[in-house]
Each structure stands twice: as structure tokens, then as C-alpha cells.
Amino acid sequence: MAGDTANRENRTGAGQRAVRTFFVADLFFGVDVLRVQEVLRFQQMTRVPLAPDVIEGLINLRGQIVTAIDMRRRLGLPPRAGAKRP
């Protein structure tokens, strides 16, 4: 997912809100910057046996276990070209 995103920040004036935007395949998304906690680079994940297919795995984020979701699978999109899934 990280290599598949193009991030842009829209700067706004008073009374408007800032949005962080990104692409997943050809779909363009935006999230209010006040809802973004942090942006992470790819890191190794621990697979979860019997988890739904959209769960890519678990990561350790400064001692807290976080679930990683593959948004391409969640949205029903084909895998990225050249992407391998263990």
C-alpha cells in the first residue's frame, strides 16, 4: 500500500478544513488531517492464522499491537503489479 499512494496536503484558509489525500489504484481518497494520527512506511508483519483475507497481519507500533488491513483487498481491487503475498 505505501508504494501505491501519492500524498498531497491541501492548505486551506479560515473556516475550511485540511485534507490529506492519497490514491489506492485509480481511486482518490481524502481524510481530514485532524483524524490522521501518523503515516507509516511499510514494515514486516506477523501473519494471523484464520484471519479474514483483508487482514494483512499485525505490526508492533512502539509496543502496541496494530492490525494492518490491505485496502486493495478490502475494496475488491486486483493486487499491485509485481506484489507478492507470502
Summary of the structure (lengths in Angstrom):
residues: 86
radius of gyration: 15.0
end to end distance: 15.2
largest distance: 48.3
contacts: 152
relative contact order: 0.19
helix: 12%
strand: 33%
